[in-house]
Amino acid sequence: MESGSLVADVAILVLAGFVGFAVISKVPNTLHTPLMSGTNAIHGIVLLGGLTVLGELKDPSVLDSVILVIAIAFGMINVIGGFLVTDRMLGMFKSRPAEKKADD
């Protein structure tokens, strides 16, 4: 890998971070949780990609394996946390059973 390619990759990563922050900061508060729910599918694809890369590497170095395992673990934490928050949000919209009044 050339150093120019590495610099270009890092520049794209940094710019993507700034664009992502700018886009998310413009989203109204009422849409943050549904937006996060939608990104769970993307994180699922990232997990599948990481598992595929980990499985198809021929003679991976220890560093490659550790980085992939850490990426997969963080992705899984993000997916599970997103689904838990989504479930909690949807639970707010369920009607509660009416309490029975005692007739004396």
C-alpha positions as CSV (number, residue, x, y, z in Angstrom):
1,M,0.0,0.0,0.0
2,E,1.3,3.4,-0.9
3,S,1.5,6.2,1.6
4,G,-0.5,8.4,-0.7
5,S,-3.3,5.8,-0.7
6,L,-3.2,5.7,3.1
7,V,-3.5,9.5,3.3
8,A,-6.4,9.5,0.9
9,D,-8.2,6.8,2.9
10,V,-7.7,8.6,6.2
11,A,-8.9,11.9,4.6
12,I,-12.1,10.1,3.3
13,L,-12.6,8.6,6.8
14,V,-12.3,12.0,8.5
15,L,-14.5,13.7,5.9
16,A,-17.1,11.0,6.3
17,G,-17.1,11.5,10.1
18,F,-17.7,15.3,9.6
19,V,-20.5,14.7,7.1
20,G,-22.1,12.1,9.4
21,F,-22.0,14.4,12.3
22,A,-23.4,17.3,10.3
23,V,-26.3,15.1,9.0
24,I,-27.1,13.6,12.4
25,S,-27.0,17.0,14.2
26,K,-29.7,18.3,11.9
27,V,-32.1,15.4,12.7
28,P,-34.9,16.4,15.1
29,N,-35.0,14.7,18.5
30,T,-38.2,12.8,17.7
31,L,-36.5,11.0,14.8
32,H,-33.3,9.9,16.5
33,T,-34.6,6.6,17.8
34,P,-36.3,5.6,14.5
35,L,-33.1,6.6,12.7
36,M,-31.1,4.3,15.0
37,S,-33.5,1.5,14.4
38,G,-32.9,1.8,10.7
39,T,-29.2,1.7,11.1
40,N,-29.4,-1.6,12.9
41,A,-29.8,-3.3,9.4
42,I,-26.6,-1.6,8.2
43,H,-24.7,-2.7,11.3
44,G,-26.0,-6.3,10.6
45,I,-24.5,-6.1,7.2
46,V,-21.2,-4.8,8.7
47,L,-21.2,-7.8,11.1
48,L,-21.7,-10.2,8.2
49,G,-18.9,-8.6,6.2
50,G,-16.6,-8.8,9.2
51,L,-17.4,-12.5,9.7
52,T,-16.9,-13.2,6.0
53,V,-13.6,-11.4,5.9
54,L,-12.4,-13.2,9.1
55,G,-13.5,-16.6,7.6
56,E,-11.9,-16.1,4.2
57,L,-8.5,-14.7,5.3
58,K,-5.7,-17.1,4.4
59,D,-3.1,-17.2,7.1
60,P,-4.1,-14.0,8.9
61,S,-1.7,-12.2,11.2
62,V,-2.6,-11.9,14.9
63,L,-3.1,-8.2,14.5
64,D,-5.6,-8.8,11.6
65,S,-7.5,-11.3,13.7
66,V,-7.6,-9.1,16.8
67,I,-8.8,-6.0,14.8
68,L,-11.5,-8.0,13.1
69,V,-12.7,-9.6,16.3
70,I,-12.8,-6.2,18.0
71,A,-14.7,-4.7,15.1
72,I,-17.2,-7.6,15.2
73,A,-17.7,-7.2,19.0
74,F,-18.3,-3.5,18.7
75,G,-20.7,-4.0,15.8
76,M,-22.6,-6.6,17.8
77,I,-22.8,-4.4,20.9
78,N,-24.2,-1.6,18.6
79,V,-26.8,-3.9,17.1
80,I,-28.0,-5.4,20.4
81,G,-28.1,-1.9,22.0
82,G,-30.1,-0.5,19.1
83,F,-32.7,-3.3,19.3
84,L,-33.0,-2.9,23.1
85,V,-33.6,0.9,22.7
86,T,-36.0,0.3,19.9
87,D,-38.0,-2.2,22.0
88,R,-38.1,0.2,24.9
89,M,-39.3,3.0,22.6
90,L,-42.0,0.8,21.1
91,G,-43.0,-0.2,24.6
92,M,-43.9,3.4,25.4
93,F,-46.6,3.3,22.7
94,K,-48.3,0.2,24.1
95,S,-51.5,0.8,26.1
96,R,-51.3,-0.2,29.7
97,P,-54.1,-2.4,31.1
98,A,-56.7,-0.4,33.1
99,E,-56.5,-0.9,36.8
100,K,-59.6,-2.6,38.3
101,K,-61.4,-0.4,40.9
102,A,-62.5,-2.1,44.1
103,D,-66.3,-1.6,44.7
104,D,-66.9,-1.4,48.4
